[in-house]
Amino acid sequence: MAPGSALQRLSRAVMRAEAALGGILVGAILLLLLANVVSRSAGRPLIWTDELAVHLMVVLALVGASLGIAMKGHMAIGLLPDRLGPRGRAVLALLADLSVLAFLLVMAWILWRWFDLPGLLRAGSGAALAEQSFNFVYTDPTNTLGLRKIWFWLALPLTGVTALIHCLAALHQDIGALRA
């Protein structure tokens, strides 16, 4: 793929935003854990800090997974690619990226069913959806924060979209390498 293609530029911009968000999340988690240690040693524990830190760690993992796709940082075994020529490596890269795309499409389907936007629109509210379908995705509260978990779960479709951008950019690059 040409370094200046729109898809590649978009992927790089998203990657920079993900890296910045990842840094912010790591800092926030560190501060939450530090506040928890200090407050516990002072005899006044902030019990909500543990829960918030856990939720932020999950969001960080999702952002990191999307960033890993962008940087092609997922685990790989070099034995086969090392034995192949340039064209064979290009085909293998294409197959790997098609596998990532297949995974992302399955995840998108699962998320579509779980978030059930058509059902939410028909029901009119998260509470009505939960009552009709036993889908509590919009109403389930956190234990100590008092927030709805949906605010953390929204990281799933968001990072799914960013991972898809990175995957499509990689596929475009793979196809360009095969043509060369």
LUMMIZA-268861 format. One line per 8 residues: number of its first residue (from 1); their letters; for each residue x, y, z of N, C-alpha, C. Coordinates in steps of 0.02 Angstrom, whole numbers, plus 50000, padded with zeros to 5 digits. Layout:
NUM) a) X:Y:Z:X:Y:Z:X:Y:Z  ...
//
This chain:
1) mapgsalq) 50042:49942:50000:50000:50000:50000:50044:50061:50000  50024:50109:49962:50063:50171:49960:50060:50204:50028  50117:50230:50053:50119:50259:50120:50068:50314:50129  50049:50347:50074:50003:50403:50080:49931:50386:50067  49913:50322:50059:49843:50305:50045:49799:50326:50104  49736:50341:50088:49690:50365:50139:49679:50314:50194  49673:50250:50175:49662:50198:50225:49721:50191:50272  49781:50195:50244:49841:50190:50285:49847:50251:50331
9) rlsravmr) 49832:50310:50306:49835:50370:50348:49784:50366:50404  49724:50342:50388:49673:50334:50440:49695:50285:50493  49723:50229:50472:49748:50179:50519:49802:50208:50564  49848:50246:50535:49902:50276:50576:49874:50328:50625  49824:50367:50604:49793:50416:50648:49757:50382:50706  49721:50329:50690:49686:50291:50742:49737:50259:50789  49791:50234:50761:49844:50203:50801:49874:50253:50850  49886:50314:50828:49912:50365:50873:49862:50381:50929
17) aeaalggi) 49799:50385:50912:49747:50398:50962:49743:50341:51012  49747:50279:50987:49745:50221:51032:49806:50220:51078  49864:50237:51052:49924:50238:51094:49918:50291:51148  49890:50349:51131:49881:50402:51180:49829:50380:51233  49774:50351:51210:49723:50327:51257:49751:50273:51302  49791:50228:51273:49822:50176:51313:49866:50205:51368  49905:50256:51352:49947:50289:51402:49905:50321:51457  49851:50353:51437:49807:50385:51486:49776:50332:51531
25) lvgailll) 49754:50276:51502:49724:50223:51542:49774:50192:51591  49835:50181:51568:49886:50154:51613:49898:50202:51671  49903:50266:51656:49912:50316:51709:49854:50318:51757  49792:50315:51731:49733:50316:51774:49731:50254:51818  49746:50196:51790:49746:50135:51829:49798:50139:51885  49857:50163:51868:49910:50171:51918:49888:50217:51975  49858:50274:51957:49834:50321:52008:49778:50290:52051  49733:50253:52019:49680:50221:52058:49708:50170:52108
33) llanvvsr) 49755:50130:52085:49784:50080:52130:49824:50113:52186  49859:50167:52169:49896:50204:52220:49849:50235:52271  49794:50264:52247:49744:50294:52292:49714:50240:52337  49705:50181:52310:49677:50126:52349:49726:50106:52405  49790:50100:52387:49840:50081:52438:49844:50133:52493  49847:50196:52473:49853:50250:52523:49790:50253:52566  49731:50248:52536:49670:50252:52575:49662:50192:52622  49683:50133:52601:49679:50074:52645:49728:50081:52703
41) sagrpliw) 49787:50107:52689:49836:50116:52744:49813:50169:52793  49772:50216:52769:49745:50267:52814:49683:50243:52850  49661:50181:52836:49603:50154:52870:49536:50175:52840  49537:50207:52782:49476:50228:52748:49479:50205:52675  49468:50141:52662:49476:50115:52594:49424:50143:52546  49447:50157:52487:49403:50178:52432:49388:50115:52391  49334:50081:52409:49321:50016:52379:49305:50021:52304  49281:50077:52281:49263:50084:52211:49325:50087:52166
49) tdelavhl) 49383:50102:52194:49443:50108:52152:49462:50041:52121  49453:49987:52158:49468:49920:52131:49425:49905:52070  49360:49918:52076:49314:49902:52021:49328:49946:51960  49340:50010:51971:49355:50054:51915:49420:50034:51881  49470:50016:51921:49534:49994:51892:49525:49931:51850  49485:49885:51873:49473:49823:51834:49438:49839:51769  49387:49881:51770:49352:49899:51708:49399:49936:51660  49440:49980:51687:49487:50016:51644:49540:49969:51615
57) mvvlalvg) 49560:49917:51653:49607:49868:51627:49577:49829:51568  49513:49814:51572:49480:49780:51517:49479:49825:51455  49461:49888:51465:49461:49936:51409:49532:49942:51380  49582:49945:51424:49651:49948:51401:49670:49887:51360  49648:49828:51381:49663:49767:51344:49632:49769:51275  49571:49795:51270:49538:49800:51204:49573:49850:51159  49592:49907:51187:49629:49958:51149:49696:49928:51127  49729:49893:51172:49793:49862:51156:49787:49808:51103
65) aslgiamk) 49731:49771:51102:49721:49721:51050:49714:49753:50982  49677:49808:50979:49670:49843:50915:49737:49872:50894  49774:49900:50941:49840:49927:50927:49887:49872:50904  49881:49813:50933:49922:49756:50912:49909:49736:50840  49846:49740:50819:49829:49726:50749:49861:49778:50704  49859:49841:50724:49889:49895:50684:49964:49886:50676  49997:49865:50730:50070:49859:50729:50093:49790:50708  50044:49747:50690:50059:49677:50675:50099:49646:50732
73) ghmaigll) 50077:49661:50792:50111:49638:50851:50082:49576:50881  50036:49543:50845:50009:49481:50871:50060:49426:50866  50051:49375:50906:50099:49321:50911:50105:49286:50843  50165:49271:50824:50178:49235:50761:50237:49188:50771  50237:49136:50731:50293:49089:50731:50330:49100:50666  50395:49111:50670:50434:49129:50612:50462:49071:50571  50450:49010:50592:50480:48953:50558:50458:48949:50485  50393:48950:50472:50369:48944:50404:50385:49006:50362
81) pdrlgprg) 50370:49067:50386:50386:49125:50344:50460:49131:50328  50503:49110:50373:50575:49114:50361:50597:49068:50304  50559:49016:50292:50577:48968:50240:50546:48985:50172  50501:49034:50171:50467:49053:50109:50502:49112:50076  50489:49118:50012:50514:49176:49976:50468:49236:49987  50482:49292:49956:50442:49353:49965:50368:49342:49947  50355:49307:49892:50285:49296:49872:50250:49250:49923  50283:49199:49945:50253:49153:49995:50239:49190:50060
89) ravlalla) 50284:49234:50081:50273:49273:50142:50213:49320:50133  50207:49348:50072:50151:49393:50058:50085:49355:50061  50083:49295:50034:50022:49254:50036:50006:49235:50109  50057:49218:50147:50047:49200:50217:50021:49260:50257  50049:49319:50243:50025:49380:50277:49952:49393:50259  49935:49383:50196:49865:49392:50175:49819:49343:50211  49839:49281:50215:49799:49231:50250:49791:49248:50324  49844:49272:50355:49841:49291:50426:49793:49350:50435
97) dlsvlafl) 49798:49399:50391:49754:49457:50398:49681:49440:50381  49670:49393:50335:49602:49369:50321:49574:49332:50381  49617:49297:50418:49595:49263:50479:49574:49314:50532  49612:49368:50538:49595:49421:50585:49528:49453:50564  49519:49465:50499:49457:49493:50474:49398:49446:50490  49407:49381:50481:49354:49334:50497:49336:49337:50571  49387:49341:50614:49375:49346:50686:49335:49411:50701  49356:49466:50671:49322:49530:50684:49250:49529:50660
105) lvmawilw) 49237:49495:50604:49168:49491:50579:49125:49447:50625  49153:49393:50651:49116:49352:50700:49102:49393:50763  49152:49430:50786:49142:49473:50845:49088:49525:50832  49088:49554:50772:49037:49605:50755:48967:49574:50758  48961:49513:50733:48896:49479:50734:48874:49466:50806  48920:49442:50847:48905:49429:50918:48884:49493:50953  48921:49547:50941:48905:49611:50973:48838:49638:50949  48823:49629:50884:48759:49652:50857:48702:49616:50893
113) rwfdlpgl) 48710:49551:50903:48658:49513:50938:48654:49532:51012  48711:49543:51043:48712:49559:51115:48683:49628:51128  48705:49678:51090:48681:49746:51101:48609:49755:51076  48588:49714:51029:48519:49712:51005:48488:49781:50996  48517:49821:50953:48491:49888:50941:48420:49888:50914  48403:49843:50867:48333:49843:50845:48285:49827:50903  48304:49780:50945:48262:49764:51003:48257:49822:51051  48312:49857:51061:48311:49916:51105:48265:49970:51077
121) lragsgaa) 48268:49981:51011:48224:50032:50980:48151:50011:50985  48136:49947:50974:48067:49923:50980:48042:49929:51052  48085:49911:51100:48065:49912:51170:48059:49983:51197  48100:50028:51172:48095:50098:51194:48142:50116:51250  48168:50067:51286:48216:50081:51340:48253:50017:51358  48309:50026:51392:48348:49969:51414:48310:49926:51464  48271:49959:51507:48232:49923:51557:48178:49881:51523  48145:49909:51473:48093:49872:51437:48124:49814:51398
129) laeqsfnf) 48183:49825:51369:48218:49770:51334:48235:49714:51382  48260:49731:51441:48277:49681:51491:48214:49642:51512  48159:49676:51519:48097:49644:51539:48071:49596:51485  48078:49617:51422:48052:49577:51366:48097:49518:51348  48164:49530:51351:48210:49479:51322:48261:49452:51372  48260:49477:51434:48310:49459:51484:48380:49479:51463  48385:49529:51420:48450:49557:51399:48462:49619:51441  48507:49614:51489:48518:49667:51537:48579:49710:51519
137) vytdptnt) 48600:49708:51456:48660:49743:51435:48656:49819:51449  48596:49847:51445:48589:49920:51455:48572:49939:51526  48556:49891:51568:48534:49907:51636:48578:49880:51692  48622:49834:51677:48664:49802:51727:48711:49853:51759  48706:49863:51825:48750:49913:51857:48815:49882:51882  48865:49924:51890:48927:49902:51922:48912:49893:51996  48955:49856:52030:48942:49840:52101:48951:49899:52148  49004:49937:52139:49019:49990:52186:49017:50060:52156
145) lglrkiwf) 49024:50066:52091:49026:50132:52060:48957:50162:52050  48907:50119:52041:48840:50143:52029:48829:50164:51956  48877:50148:51913:48870:50163:51842:48842:50102:51806  48814:50113:51749:48793:50057:51708:48854:50029:51672  48859:49963:51669:48916:49931:51637:48920:49945:51562  48864:49965:51532:48864:49979:51461:48917:50031:51442  48931:50077:51487:48981:50129:51473:49050:50099:51463  49064:50044:51496:49128:50009:51487:49123:49960:51428
153) wlalpltg) 49065:49929:51420:49056:49881:51366:49057:49913:51297  49044:49978:51294:49047:50012:51229:49117:50011:51199  49167:49995:51240:49235:49988:51213:49239:49930:51164  49196:49880:51171:49197:49823:51125:49181:49843:51053  49124:49875:51039:49112:49894:50969:49161:49948:50945  49181:49993:50989:49227:50046:50968:49294:50017:50947  49322:49973:50988:49386:49943:50970:49378:49892:50913  49318:49865:50905:49305:49822:50848:49310:49861:50783
161) vtalihcl) 49284:49922:50783:49287:49965:50724:49360:49986:50711  49396:50005:50763:49465:50026:50752:49508:49967:50729  49496:49908:50756:49533:49848:50734:49516:49833:50661  49454:49843:50642:49434:49831:50573:49469:49880:50526  49477:49942:50546:49514:49991:50506:49586:49967:50496  49617:49946:50550:49686:49921:50545:49691:49859:50501  49643:49814:50509:49643:49752:50471:49634:49767:50396  49588:49811:50379:49578:49828:50309:49639:49862:50279
169) aalhqdig) 49672:49904:50319:49734:49935:50295:49788:49882:50283  49792:49833:50327:49841:49779:50319:49824:49737:50257  49760:49722:50247:49739:49683:50188:49755:49721:50124  49744:49785:50124:49760:49827:50066:49835:49824:50051  49874:49826:50104:49947:49822:50097:49967:49752:50072  49935:49700:50099:49950:49631:50077:49935:49622:50002  49879:49647:49980:49860:49641:49910:49909:49680:49866  49929:49738:49889:49980:49776:49852:50045:49739:49848
177) alra) 50065:49704:49900:50128:49666:49899:50123:49607:49851  50064:49577:49847:50055:49520:49800:50057:49543:49728  50033:49603:49715:50033:49630:49647:50103:49650:49624  50145:49667:49672:50212:49692:49655:50258:49637:49628
//
